[in-house]
Amino acid sequence: MNEKGFLKRLQQKWQLKSIWQVLLVLLAFACTGFTVLFIKQPIFDLLGVDMSSGGFWKTVLYLLLILPLYQIMLLAYGFLFGQFSFFWEKEKKFFKRIGALFIRKGK
């Protein structure tokens, strides 16, 4: 696969001005993922939750705690890398979709 072509397609899809901006966005995603990976265990340890085995309620707890944390970290890294407006627009779309799940559509 041609990496330049891949980055160019991301640039068009995300409507970014340059390949450099695409790289900064990808860097923000990578840093967010690694940060959440490293801080999730101490958070669960602090709460006294053993996540070594699965279970429905542990999964729900994971989603309720880590998903918002991920979104916040994504905005923080977006800000640090100068891409806050890109991530803010994505966050607004994300929360609009989440809200739509809870709003009953009229028939």
Helices and strands as residue ranges (DSSP letters): H 3-14, H 19-47, H 56-80, H 84-102
